[in-house]
Amino acid sequence: MPTYKTLIVNIRRIAKAGWRSFRRNSWLSAATVLVMVLTIFVITGLLFFNVVAQGIISELKQKVDISVYFKQEAKEADVLAAKDQLEKMPEVKAVQYISREQALASFKEKHKDNAALLEGLKELDQNPLQASLNIKSDSATEYEKVAQFVQDADFSQLVDKVNYKQNKEIINRLSNITDTAQRTGLVISLILAILAVLVAFNTVRLTIYNWRDEISVKRLVGATNWNVRGPFIVEGVLYGVSAAVATMIIVFPLVALISPKLASFVPGNDIFSFLKENFFSLLFFQVAVGVVLGALSSFIAIRRYLK
């Protein structure tokens, strides 16, 4: 049974041999690292895409509400009574009453630069807009119950329309697009991961071929599987670590450049802040992916030479 000192010496020898092999095959190592960088970059990009997509959906859900529009003949007292009923629902967070006069004032403010439209309003004998109730819920999933309540309530005959279905379609469509993009990204990441393993596998095989005589000598003198396999696994790990560090060097300035432009289109999505807050977690994740890819390919490549 090897002593502690012997174990340390063996580990150092294995590490040095792996590092020497990594440096010796510089062009092959560079090609392998490049493919791994591409793989880790796509996986990291998929992670950031998921963060942005979830932020967009969350922001959209916060802005979504149900607007219940009442018929022109509905009295204000009846609309306020409907408001009281809705506020008693546990699913309802808040209800805002917008009178016909308030709706008209908002409409004029919104279209103040459209002289023709405002002139057309003056030609009408009465206010064409409807009173409405804007209903907010704590969760987007609760709007279904609220919409059903409005349809079944005793004031339903006063209701002209409810815009819940349009908002629901927008959220569902965005969620479907996001899910499709995530599945596509996962497939691409898987393909690139397989490609990275194959490239690293062939690189290690070439290294093993160059060292075949040394491996045979090791086996003849009774070297353990770990002593033979170790340097090549170390080499594979070095591929992965190098690829992870290179990927982060590319990702950090790229995210810093893209983040302000993305925030102008999607307010509240600051992916650079997300990167800074989770820098070490993300780096650890990238290193873990690279190490798994590199070590796995090396482990597979060396197996046939141990038989």
C-alpha positions in Angstrom: 0.0 0.0 0.0 1.5 3.4 -1.1 2.4 5.8 1.6 1.2 9.4 1.7 4.5 10.8 0.3 4.5 8.2 -2.5 1.0 9.2 -3.4 2.0 12.9 -3.6 5.0 12.1 -5.7 2.9 10.0 -8.1 0.3 12.8 -8.4 3.1 15.3 -9.2 4.6 13.0 -11.9 1.2 12.5 -13.5 0.4 16.2 -13.4 3.8 17.0 -15.0 3.4 14.4 -17.7 0.0 15.7 -18.5 1.2 19.3 -18.7 4.2 18.2 -20.9 1.9 16.4 -23.3 -0.5 19.4 -23.4 2.5 21.7 -24.3 4.1 19.3 -26.7 1.0 19.0 -29.0 0.5 22.8 -29.2 -1.5 22.8 -32.5 -3.7 19.9 -31.6 -4.2 21.4 -28.2 -5.2 24.7 -29.7 -7.7 23.1 -32.1 -9.2 21.1 -29.2 -9.5 24.1 -27.0 -11.1 26.1 -29.8 -13.9 23.5 -30.3 -14.4 23.4 -26.5 -14.6 27.2 -26.4 -17.3 27.2 -29.0 -19.2 24.5 -27.0 -18.9 26.3 -23.7 -19.7 29.7 -25.4 -23.0 28.4 -26.8 -24.0 26.8 -23.5 -23.2 30.1 -21.7 -25.1 32.0 -24.3 -28.1 29.7 -23.7 -27.9 30.5 -20.0 -27.9 34.3 -20.7 -30.8 33.8 -23.2 -32.8 32.1 -20.5 -32.1 34.9 -18.0 -33.3 37.5 -20.6 -36.3 35.5 -21.7 -37.5 35.0 -18.1 -37.0 38.7 -17.4 -39.1 39.6 -20.4 -41.9 37.2 -19.5 -41.8 38.4 -15.9 -42.0 42.0 -17.0 -44.8 41.3 -19.4 -46.8 39.4 -16.8 -46.5 42.3 -14.4 -47.9 44.7 -17.0 -50.7 42.4 -18.0 -54.1 43.0 -16.5 -57.8 42.4 -17.3 -59.7 45.4 -18.7 -63.5 45.0 -18.4 -65.3 47.5 -20.6 -68.9 48.4 -19.8 -71.7 49.3 -22.2 -72.4 53.0 -22.8 -75.7 52.8 -20.9 -74.1 51.3 -17.8 -74.5 53.7 -14.8 -71.5 54.7 -12.8 -73.1 53.3 -9.6 -73.4 49.9 -11.2 -69.8 49.9 -12.4 -68.6 50.8 -8.9 -70.7 48.0 -7.4 -69.0 45.6 -9.8 -65.7 47.0 -8.7 -66.6 46.2 -5.0 -67.5 42.6 -5.9 -64.2 42.1 -7.8 -62.1 43.6 -4.9 -63.5 40.9 -2.6 -62.0 38.1 -4.7 -58.9 36.6 -3.2 -57.3 36.4 -6.7 -57.6 40.1 -7.2 -54.8 42.4 -6.1 -56.2 45.8 -7.2 -59.1 47.2 -9.3 -58.8 50.6 -11.0 -62.0 52.4 -12.1 -61.6 54.5 -15.3 -64.7 56.6 -16.0 -65.7 57.6 -19.5 -64.5 61.2 -18.9 -61.1 59.9 -17.7 -60.8 57.6 -20.7 -61.6 60.5 -23.1 -59.0 62.7 -21.4 -56.3 60.0 -21.7 -57.3 59.4 -25.3 -56.9 63.1 -26.1 -53.5 63.3 -24.3 -52.3 60.2 -26.1 -53.3 61.6 -29.6 -52.6 65.3 -28.9 -50.5 65.5 -32.1 -53.2 64.1 -34.3 -55.2 67.1 -35.1 -57.5 65.3 -37.6 -58.5 62.7 -34.9 -59.2 65.3 -32.3 -61.2 67.3 -34.8 -63.3 64.2 -35.5 -64.0 63.8 -31.8 -65.5 67.3 -31.7 -67.9 66.4 -34.4 -69.4 63.6 -32.3 -72.5 64.4 -30.1 -71.3 62.3 -27.2 -68.3 60.7 -25.6 -67.7 57.4 -27.6 -65.5 55.8 -25.0 -66.5 53.3 -22.4 -66.0 53.1 -18.6 -63.8 50.3 -17.6 -62.2 48.4 -14.7 -58.5 47.5 -14.9 -58.0 44.4 -12.7 -54.5 43.3 -11.4 -53.7 39.9 -9.9 -50.7 38.6 -8.0 -50.2 35.8 -10.6 -51.0 35.6 -14.3 -52.5 32.2 -13.7 -55.3 33.8 -11.6 -56.7 35.8 -14.5 -58.6 32.8 -15.8 -60.7 32.7 -12.6 -61.2 36.5 -12.7 -62.4 36.4 -16.3 -64.7 33.5 -15.6 -66.2 35.4 -12.6 -66.9 38.5 -14.8 -68.7 36.3 -17.3 -70.9 34.7 -14.5 -71.4 37.7 -12.3 -74.8 39.4 -12.0 -73.4 42.5 -13.7 -72.3 40.5 -16.8 -75.2 42.0 -18.8 -73.6 45.4 -18.4 -70.2 44.2 -19.7 -69.4 44.9 -23.4 -66.1 43.0 -23.6 -63.1 41.7 -21.6 -59.6 41.8 -23.1 -58.2 38.8 -21.2 -57.9 36.5 -24.2 -55.7 38.9 -26.2 -53.3 39.3 -23.3 -53.3 35.6 -22.6 -52.4 34.9 -26.3 -49.4 37.3 -26.1 -48.0 35.6 -23.0 -48.5 32.1 -24.3 -47.0 33.0 -27.7 -43.9 34.5 -26.1 -43.6 31.5 -23.8 -43.8 29.2 -26.8 -41.1 31.1 -28.7 -38.9 31.0 -25.6 -39.4 27.3 -25.1 -38.6 26.6 -28.8 -35.5 28.7 -28.7 -34.3 27.0 -25.5 -34.9 23.5 -27.0 -33.0 24.5 -30.1 -30.1 25.9 -28.0 -30.0 22.7 -26.0 -29.8 20.6 -29.2 -27.0 22.8 -30.6 -25.1 22.6 -27.3 -25.5 18.8 -27.3 -24.2 18.5 -30.8 -21.2 20.8 -30.1 -20.5 18.9 -26.8 -20.3 15.6 -28.8 -18.1 17.3 -31.4 -15.8 18.6 -28.6 -15.6 15.2 -27.1 -14.7 13.6 -30.5 -12.0 16.2 -31.2 -10.5 15.9 -27.8 -10.8 12.1 -28.1 -8.8 12.1 -31.3 -6.2 14.5 -29.9 -5.6 12.3 -26.9 -5.5 9.2 -29.2 -2.7 10.8 -31.3 -0.9 11.6 -28.1 -1.3 8.0 -26.9 0.0 6.8 -30.2 3.1 8.9 -29.9 3.6 7.5 -26.4 2.7 3.9 -27.2 6.2 2.6 -26.5 6.4 4.4 -23.1 2.9 3.0 -22.2 4.1 -0.5 -23.1 7.1 -0.1 -20.9 5.0 1.2 -18.0 2.7 -1.8 -18.3 5.7 -4.2 -18.4 7.1 -2.8 -15.2 3.8 -3.1 -13.5 2.4 0.4 -13.7 -1.2 0.7 -12.4 -4.0 1.8 -14.6 -4.1 5.1 -12.8 -0.4 5.8 -13.6 -1.0 5.1 -17.3 -4.3 6.9 -17.5 -3.6 9.8 -15.3 -1.4 12.0 -17.6 -4.0 11.8 -20.4 -6.9 12.7 -18.1 -4.8 15.6 -16.8 -4.3 16.7 -20.4 -8.0 16.5 -21.1 -8.7 18.5 -17.9 -6.2 21.2 -19.1 -8.1 21.4 -22.4 -11.3 22.0 -20.5 -9.9 24.6 -18.0 -8.1 26.5 -20.8 -11.4 26.5 -22.9 -13.4 27.8 -19.9 -11.0 30.6 -19.1 -10.8 31.6 -22.8 -14.6 31.6 -23.0 -14.9 33.9 -20.0 -12.3 36.2 -21.5 -14.5 36.5 -24.6 -17.9 36.6 -22.7 -17.1 39.3 -20.2 -16.3 42.2 -22.6 -19.0 41.0 -25.0 -21.7 41.1 -22.4 -20.5 44.5 -21.2 -20.9 45.8 -24.8 -24.3 44.2 -25.4 -25.9 44.8 -22.1 -26.7 48.6 -22.5 -28.1 48.1 -25.9 -30.3 45.2 -24.7 -31.5 47.2 -21.7 -32.7 50.0 -24.1 -34.9 47.5 -25.8 -35.9 45.4 -22.7 -35.8 47.7 -19.6 -34.9 45.9 -16.4 -32.7 43.3 -18.1 -29.1 44.2 -17.1 -27.2 41.0 -18.0 -23.9 42.6 -17.2 -24.9 43.1 -13.6 -26.1 39.5 -13.6 -22.6 38.4 -14.9 -20.8 40.5 -12.2 -23.0 39.1 -9.4 -22.6 35.5 -10.6 -19.1 35.7 -12.0 -17.4 33.0 -10.0 -20.5 30.7 -10.1 -20.6 31.1 -13.9 -16.8 30.5 -14.2 -17.1 27.4 -12.0 -19.9 26.2 -14.2 -17.8 26.8 -17.4 -14.8 25.0 -15.9 -16.9 22.1 -14.8 -18.3 21.7 -18.3 -14.9 21.9 -19.8 -13.3 19.5 -17.3 -16.1 16.9 -17.9 -15.8 17.2 -21.7 -12.0 16.9 -21.5 -11.7 14.2 -18.9 -14.5 12.1 -20.4 -12.9 12.1 -23.9 -9.5 11.2 -22.4 -10.9 8.4 -20.3 -12.6 6.9 -23.3 -9.5 7.2 -25.5 -7.2 5.5 -23.1 -9.4 2.6 -22.2 -8.4 0.4 -25.2 -4.7 0.7 -24.3 -5.3 -0.6 -20.8 -6.6 -3.9 -22.0 
